[in-house]
Amino acid sequence: MADRLLTVDEAAERLGTSARFPRRLIEERRITFVKVGRHVRIPASALDAYVAANTVQPRGVRTLRGVA
């Protein structure tokens, strides 16, 4: 099955942002996109890859120095 193509508004909703953010990602070429005529679509897999690449993992538990 082919990857679902999302509109900018659908991508923004999926990211929990305004439509301006995915448009900026497209303008800066920081995310894969597809041009269909004059329309822009973002593959769902590209959005998933962007989120995975920008996910920051926690460092772990920090302890206070000198406290036993």
Biopython code that builds the backbone (N, CA, C, O; Angstrom):
import numpy as np
from Bio.PDB.StructureBuilder import StructureBuilder

atoms = [
    (1, "MET", "N", (0.849, -1.187, 0.000)),
    (1, "MET", "CA", (0.000, 0.000, 0.000)),
    (1, "MET", "C", (0.887, 1.241, 0.000)),
    (1, "MET", "O", (1.921, 1.268, 0.668)),
    (2, "ALA", "N", (0.493, 2.245, -0.732)),
    (2, "ALA", "CA", (1.270, 3.477, -0.857)),
    (2, "ALA", "C", (1.177, 4.301, 0.428)),
    (2, "ALA", "O", (0.197, 4.215, 1.167)),
    (3, "ASP", "N", (2.200, 5.090, 0.677)),
    (3, "ASP", "CA", (2.258, 5.976, 1.834)),
    (3, "ASP", "C", (1.191, 7.067, 1.689)),
    (3, "ASP", "O", (1.020, 7.624, 0.605)),
    (4, "ARG", "N", (0.488, 7.367, 2.754)),
    (4, "ARG", "CA", (-0.550, 8.395, 2.718)),
    (4, "ARG", "C", (0.087, 9.771, 2.619)),
    (4, "ARG", "O", (1.037, 10.074, 3.341)),
    (5, "LEU", "N", (-0.432, 10.601, 1.728)),
    (5, "LEU", "CA", (0.045, 11.971, 1.575)),
    (5, "LEU", "C", (-0.860, 12.896, 2.378)),
    (5, "LEU", "O", (-2.079, 12.894, 2.211)),
    (6, "LEU", "N", (-0.247, 13.680, 3.248)),
    (6, "LEU", "CA", (-0.986, 14.589, 4.116)),
    (6, "LEU", "C", (-0.928, 16.015, 3.589)),
    (6, "LEU", "O", (0.080, 16.436, 3.022)),
    (7, "THR", "N", (-2.001, 16.746, 3.777)),
    (7, "THR", "CA", (-1.975, 18.172, 3.464)),
    (7, "THR", "C", (-1.159, 18.867, 4.552)),
    (7, "THR", "O", (-0.839, 18.262, 5.575)),
    (8, "VAL", "N", (-0.829, 20.116, 4.334)),
    (8, "VAL", "CA", (-0.083, 20.885, 5.332)),
    (8, "VAL", "C", (-0.903, 20.983, 6.615)),
    (8, "VAL", "O", (-0.359, 20.854, 7.711)),
    (9, "ASP", "N", (-2.205, 21.210, 6.484)),
    (9, "ASP", "CA", (-3.058, 21.307, 7.667)),
    (9, "ASP", "C", (-3.129, 19.980, 8.422)),
    (9, "ASP", "O", (-3.120, 19.977, 9.653)),
    (10, "GLU", "N", (-3.198, 18.863, 7.718)),
    (10, "GLU", "CA", (-3.215, 17.551, 8.365)),
    (10, "GLU", "C", (-1.890, 17.276, 9.070)),
    (10, "GLU", "O", (-1.872, 16.728, 10.172)),
    (11, "ALA", "N", (-0.786, 17.654, 8.436)),
    (11, "ALA", "CA", (0.531, 17.478, 9.050)),
    (11, "ALA", "C", (0.644, 18.330, 10.312)),
    (11, "ALA", "O", (1.174, 17.876, 11.326)),
    (12, "ALA", "N", (0.151, 19.550, 10.249)),
    (12, "ALA", "CA", (0.192, 20.443, 11.407)),
    (12, "ALA", "C", (-0.638, 19.875, 12.555)),
    (12, "ALA", "O", (-0.222, 19.924, 13.712)),
    (13, "GLU", "N", (-1.797, 19.343, 12.236)),
    (13, "GLU", "CA", (-2.650, 18.753, 13.268)),
    (13, "GLU", "C", (-1.958, 17.548, 13.904)),
    (13, "GLU", "O", (-2.009, 17.361, 15.120)),
    (14, "ARG", "N", (-1.320, 16.741, 13.076)),
    (14, "ARG", "CA", (-0.616, 15.558, 13.577)),
    (14, "ARG", "C", (0.559, 15.938, 14.472)),
    (14, "ARG", "O", (0.867, 15.230, 15.431)),
    (15, "LEU", "N", (1.220, 17.063, 14.159)),
    (15, "LEU", "CA", (2.338, 17.543, 14.970)),
    (15, "LEU", "C", (1.879, 18.358, 16.178)),
    (15, "LEU", "O", (2.647, 18.582, 17.114)),
    (16, "GLY", "N", (0.631, 18.794, 16.149)),
    (16, "GLY", "CA", (0.123, 19.635, 17.234)),
    (16, "GLY", "C", (0.612, 21.064, 17.122)),
    (16, "GLY", "O", (0.823, 21.734, 18.133)),
    (17, "THR", "N", (0.794, 21.536, 15.892)),
    (17, "THR", "CA", (1.292, 22.897, 15.657)),
    (17, "THR", "C", (0.335, 23.633, 14.720)),
    (17, "THR", "O", (-0.676, 23.082, 14.285)),
    (18, "SER", "N", (0.667, 24.866, 14.424)),
    (18, "SER", "CA", (-0.091, 25.598, 13.407)),
    (18, "SER", "C", (0.434, 25.178, 12.036)),
    (18, "SER", "O", (1.475, 24.528, 11.940)),
    (19, "ALA", "N", (-0.275, 25.543, 10.989)),
    (19, "ALA", "CA", (0.132, 25.195, 9.626)),
    (19, "ALA", "C", (1.436, 25.896, 9.239)),
    (19, "ALA", "O", (2.126, 25.469, 8.313)),
    (20, "ARG", "N", (1.758, 26.943, 9.933)),
    (20, "ARG", "CA", (2.975, 27.695, 9.619)),
    (20, "ARG", "C", (4.247, 26.860, 9.815)),
    (20, "ARG", "O", (5.207, 26.996, 9.057)),
    (21, "PHE", "N", (4.245, 25.989, 10.842)),
    (21, "PHE", "CA", (5.434, 25.195, 11.134)),
    (21, "PHE", "C", (5.775, 24.214, 10.011)),
    (21, "PHE", "O", (6.913, 24.225, 9.540)),
    (22, "PRO", "N", (4.839, 23.361, 9.556)),
    (22, "PRO", "CA", (5.206, 22.476, 8.442)),
    (22, "PRO", "C", (5.540, 23.245, 7.161)),
    (22, "PRO", "O", (6.372, 22.799, 6.371)),
    (23, "ARG", "N", (4.906, 24.383, 6.955)),
    (23, "ARG", "CA", (5.265, 25.203, 5.787)),
    (23, "ARG", "C", (6.711, 25.676, 5.880)),
    (23, "ARG", "O", (7.423, 25.719, 4.876)),
    (24, "ARG", "N", (7.141, 26.030, 7.088)),
    (24, "ARG", "CA", (8.533, 26.456, 7.272)),
    (24, "ARG", "C", (9.490, 25.283, 7.053)),
    (24, "ARG", "O", (10.553, 25.456, 6.456)),
    (25, "LEU", "N", (9.116, 24.082, 7.536)),
    (25, "LEU", "CA", (9.942, 22.903, 7.302)),
    (25, "LEU", "C", (10.109, 22.646, 5.807)),
    (25, "LEU", "O", (11.192, 22.282, 5.349)),
    (26, "ILE", "N", (9.039, 22.835, 5.058)),
    (26, "ILE", "CA", (9.082, 22.641, 3.604)),
    (26, "ILE", "C", (9.967, 23.703, 2.964)),
    (26, "ILE", "O", (10.816, 23.388, 2.130)),
    (27, "GLU", "N", (9.771, 24.947, 3.347)),
    (27, "GLU", "CA", (10.554, 26.047, 2.769)),
    (27, "GLU", "C", (12.049, 25.872, 3.022)),
    (27, "GLU", "O", (12.869, 26.165, 2.152)),
    (28, "GLU", "N", (12.399, 25.394, 4.211)),
    (28, "GLU", "CA", (13.803, 25.200, 4.573)),
    (28, "GLU", "C", (14.344, 23.843, 4.128)),
    (28, "GLU", "O", (15.499, 23.511, 4.400)),
    (29, "ARG", "N", (13.508, 23.058, 3.444)),
    (29, "ARG", "CA", (13.883, 21.726, 2.937)),
    (29, "ARG", "C", (14.347, 20.803, 4.058)),
    (29, "ARG", "O", (15.284, 20.023, 3.887)),
    (30, "ARG", "N", (13.670, 20.902, 5.225)),
    (30, "ARG", "CA", (14.019, 20.065, 6.369)),
    (30, "ARG", "C", (13.147, 18.827, 6.448)),
    (30, "ARG", "O", (13.342, 17.990, 7.330)),
    (31, "ILE", "N", (12.180, 18.695, 5.535)),
    (31, "ILE", "CA", (11.294, 17.531, 5.516)),
    (31, "ILE", "C", (10.997, 17.191, 4.058)),
    (31, "ILE", "O", (10.945, 18.075, 3.203)),
    (32, "THR", "N", (10.805, 15.910, 3.788)),
    (32, "THR", "CA", (10.476, 15.467, 2.438)),
    (32, "THR", "C", (9.045, 15.881, 2.109)),
    (32, "THR", "O", (8.151, 15.762, 2.948)),
    (33, "PHE", "N", (8.831, 16.363, 0.899)),
    (33, "PHE", "CA", (7.479, 16.712, 0.481)),
    (33, "PHE", "C", (7.304, 16.394, -0.990)),
    (33, "PHE", "O", (8.274, 16.177, -1.716)),
    (34, "VAL", "N", (6.054, 16.370, -1.416)),
    (34, "VAL", "CA", (5.701, 16.047, -2.796)),
    (34, "VAL", "C", (4.882, 17.191, -3.357)),
    (34, "VAL", "O", (3.954, 17.679, -2.712)),
    (35, "LYS", "N", (5.230, 17.616, -4.559)),
    (35, "LYS", "CA", (4.424, 18.638, -5.228)),
    (35, "LYS", "C", (3.480, 17.938, -6.191)),
    (35, "LYS", "O", (3.921, 17.191, -7.064)),
    (36, "VAL", "N", (2.199, 18.174, -6.038)),
    (36, "VAL", "CA", (1.170, 17.643, -6.915)),
    (36, "VAL", "C", (0.544, 18.860, -7.589)),
    (36, "VAL", "O", (-0.382, 19.480, -7.067)),
    (37, "GLY", "N", (1.083, 19.181, -8.767)),
    (37, "GLY", "CA", (0.666, 20.432, -9.399)),
    (37, "GLY", "C", (1.153, 21.585, -8.543)),
    (37, "GLY", "O", (2.347, 21.712, -8.269)),
    (38, "ARG", "N", (0.217, 22.424, -8.123)),
    (38, "ARG", "CA", (0.601, 23.540, -7.252)),
    (38, "ARG", "C", (0.400, 23.214, -5.776)),
    (38, "ARG", "O", (0.675, 24.041, -4.906)),
    (39, "HIS", "N", (-0.079, 22.007, -5.503)),
    (39, "HIS", "CA", (-0.328, 21.587, -4.132)),
    (39, "HIS", "C", (0.902, 20.896, -3.548)),
    (39, "HIS", "O", (1.680, 20.264, -4.262)),
    (40, "VAL", "N", (1.054, 21.030, -2.243)),
    (40, "VAL", "CA", (2.161, 20.399, -1.532)),
    (40, "VAL", "C", (1.587, 19.351, -0.593)),
    (40, "VAL", "O", (0.629, 19.615, 0.134)),
    (41, "ARG", "N", (2.175, 18.165, -0.612)),
    (41, "ARG", "CA", (1.748, 17.081, 0.270)),
    (41, "ARG", "C", (2.971, 16.521, 0.981)),
    (41, "ARG", "O", (4.075, 16.514, 0.436)),
    (42, "ILE", "N", (2.759, 16.055, 2.199)),
    (42, "ILE", "CA", (3.838, 15.498, 3.012)),
    (42, "ILE", "C", (3.528, 14.023, 3.260)),
    (42, "ILE", "O", (2.480, 13.701, 3.820)),
    (43, "PRO", "N", (4.423, 13.123, 2.851)),
    (43, "PRO", "CA", (4.197, 11.701, 3.139)),
    (43, "PRO", "C", (4.169, 11.464, 4.651)),
    (43, "PRO", "O", (4.980, 12.028, 5.385)),
    (44, "ALA", "N", (3.244, 10.639, 5.107)),
    (44, "ALA", "CA", (3.130, 10.340, 6.540)),
    (44, "ALA", "C", (4.441, 9.766, 7.067)),
    (44, "ALA", "O", (4.833, 10.059, 8.197)),
    (45, "SER", "N", (5.124, 8.950, 6.259)),
    (45, "SER", "CA", (6.392, 8.362, 6.700)),
    (45, "SER", "C", (7.468, 9.439, 6.895)),
    (45, "SER", "O", (8.318, 9.308, 7.776)),
    (46, "ALA", "N", (7.435, 10.492, 6.086)),
    (46, "ALA", "CA", (8.401, 11.586, 6.234)),
    (46, "ALA", "C", (8.160, 12.329, 7.536)),
    (46, "ALA", "O", (9.104, 12.743, 8.209)),
    (47, "LEU", "N", (6.899, 12.495, 7.885)),
    (47, "LEU", "CA", (6.555, 13.153, 9.145)),
    (47, "LEU", "C", (7.006, 12.298, 10.326)),
    (47, "LEU", "O", (7.558, 12.815, 11.298)),
    (48, "ASP", "N", (6.769, 10.988, 10.239)),
    (48, "ASP", "CA", (7.214, 10.067, 11.294)),
    (48, "ASP", "C", (8.739, 10.092, 11.431)),
    (48, "ASP", "O", (9.262, 10.084, 12.545)),
    (49, "ALA", "N", (9.452, 10.122, 10.301)),
    (49, "ALA", "CA", (10.919, 10.155, 10.319)),
    (49, "ALA", "C", (11.422, 11.463, 10.933)),
    (49, "ALA", "O", (12.400, 11.464, 11.680)),
    (50, "TYR", "N", (10.756, 12.571, 10.618)),
    (50, "TYR", "CA", (11.148, 13.871, 11.177)),
    (50, "TYR", "C", (10.998, 13.850, 12.699)),
    (50, "TYR", "O", (11.890, 14.293, 13.422)),
    (51, "VAL", "N", (9.873, 13.336, 13.175)),
    (51, "VAL", "CA", (9.631, 13.275, 14.616)),
    (51, "VAL", "C", (10.661, 12.359, 15.278)),
    (51, "VAL", "O", (11.207, 12.703, 16.327)),
    (52, "ALA", "N", (10.929, 11.212, 14.686)),
    (52, "ALA", "CA", (11.908, 10.280, 15.257)),
    (52, "ALA", "C", (13.307, 10.888, 15.302)),
    (52, "ALA", "O", (14.032, 10.713, 16.281)),
    (53, "ALA", "N", (13.682, 11.593, 14.255)),
    (53, "ALA", "CA", (15.019, 12.190, 14.189)),
    (53, "ALA", "C", (15.191, 13.338, 15.182)),
    (53, "ALA", "O", (16.313, 13.655, 15.576)),
    (54, "ASN", "N", (14.090, 13.957, 15.584)),
    (54, "ASN", "CA", (14.171, 15.110, 16.479)),
    (54, "ASN", "C", (13.684, 14.804, 17.893)),
    (54, "ASN", "O", (13.464, 15.716, 18.691)),
    (55, "THR", "N", (13.520, 13.532, 18.196)),
    (55, "THR", "CA", (13.108, 13.129, 19.538)),
    (55, "THR", "C", (14.335, 13.066, 20.432)),
    (55, "THR", "O", (15.335, 12.435, 20.088)),
    (56, "VAL", "N", (14.252, 13.718, 21.567)),
    (56, "VAL", "CA", (15.351, 13.771, 22.516)),
    (56, "VAL", "C", (15.044, 12.805, 23.658)),
    (56, "VAL", "O", (13.994, 12.895, 24.295)),
    (57, "GLN", "N", (15.960, 11.893, 23.903)),
    (57, "GLN", "CA", (15.796, 10.909, 24.968)),
    (57, "GLN", "C", (16.266, 11.508, 26.291)),
    (57, "GLN", "O", (17.197, 12.314, 26.307)),
    (58, "PRO", "N", (15.636, 11.124, 27.399)),
    (58, "PRO", "CA", (16.074, 11.632, 28.710)),
    (58, "PRO", "C", (17.447, 11.073, 29.066)),
    (58, "PRO", "O", (17.815, 9.978, 28.641)),
    (59, "ARG", "N", (18.186, 11.830, 29.839)),
    (59, "ARG", "CA", (19.533, 11.415, 30.255)),
    (59, "ARG", "C", (19.499, 10.341, 31.325)),
    (59, "ARG", "O", (20.417, 9.523, 31.401)),
    (60, "GLY", "N", (18.498, 10.322, 32.125)),
    (60, "GLY", "CA", (18.425, 9.368, 33.230)),
    (60, "GLY", "C", (18.268, 10.120, 34.534)),
    (60, "GLY", "O", (18.076, 11.336, 34.547)),
    (61, "VAL", "N", (18.352, 9.392, 35.621)),
    (61, "VAL", "CA", (18.163, 9.981, 36.945)),
    (61, "VAL", "C", (19.437, 10.688, 37.381)),
    (61, "VAL", "O", (20.530, 10.127, 37.299)),
    (62, "ARG", "N", (19.288, 11.904, 37.838)),
    (62, "ARG", "CA", (20.435, 12.661, 38.359)),
    (62, "ARG", "C", (20.370, 12.643, 39.877)),
    (62, "ARG", "O", (19.294, 12.733, 40.468)),
    (63, "THR", "N", (21.525, 12.527, 40.492)),
    (63, "THR", "CA", (21.588, 12.558, 41.961)),
    (63, "THR", "C", (22.312, 13.822, 42.369)),
    (63, "THR", "O", (23.125, 14.368, 41.624)),
    (64, "LEU", "N", (21.997, 14.273, 43.573)),
    (64, "LEU", "CA", (22.669, 15.451, 44.131)),
    (64, "LEU", "C", (24.017, 15.047, 44.674)),
    (64, "LEU", "O", (24.146, 13.999, 45.308)),
    (65, "ARG", "N", (25.031, 15.870, 44.431)),
    (65, "ARG", "CA", (26.382, 15.586, 44.943)),
    (65, "ARG", "C", (26.420, 15.750, 46.469)),
    (65, "ARG", "O", (25.828, 16.671, 47.031)),
    (66, "GLY", "N", (27.118, 14.848, 47.097)),
    (66, "GLY", "CA", (27.303, 14.951, 48.530)),
    (66, "GLY", "C", (26.117, 14.477, 49.361)),
    (66, "GLY", "O", (26.172, 14.505, 50.590)),
    (67, "VAL", "N", (25.068, 14.051, 48.715)),
    (67, "VAL", "CA", (23.890, 13.556, 49.452)),
    (67, "VAL", "C", (23.893, 12.044, 49.381)),
    (67, "VAL", "O", (23.936, 11.460, 48.299)),
    (68, "ALA", "N", (23.848, 11.420, 50.535)),
    (68, "ALA", "CA", (23.887, 9.958, 50.572)),
    (68, "ALA", "C", (22.503, 9.370, 50.555)),
    (68, "ALA", "O", (22.350, 8.149, 50.582)),
]
sb = StructureBuilder()
sb.init_structure("model")
sb.init_model(0)
sb.init_chain("A")
sb.init_seg("    ")
for serial, (resi, resn, name, xyz) in enumerate(atoms, 1):
    if name == "N":
        sb.init_residue(resn, " ", resi, " ")
    sb.init_atom(name, np.array(xyz, "f"), 0.0, 1.0, " ", f" {name:<3s}", serial, name[0])
structure = sb.get_structure()
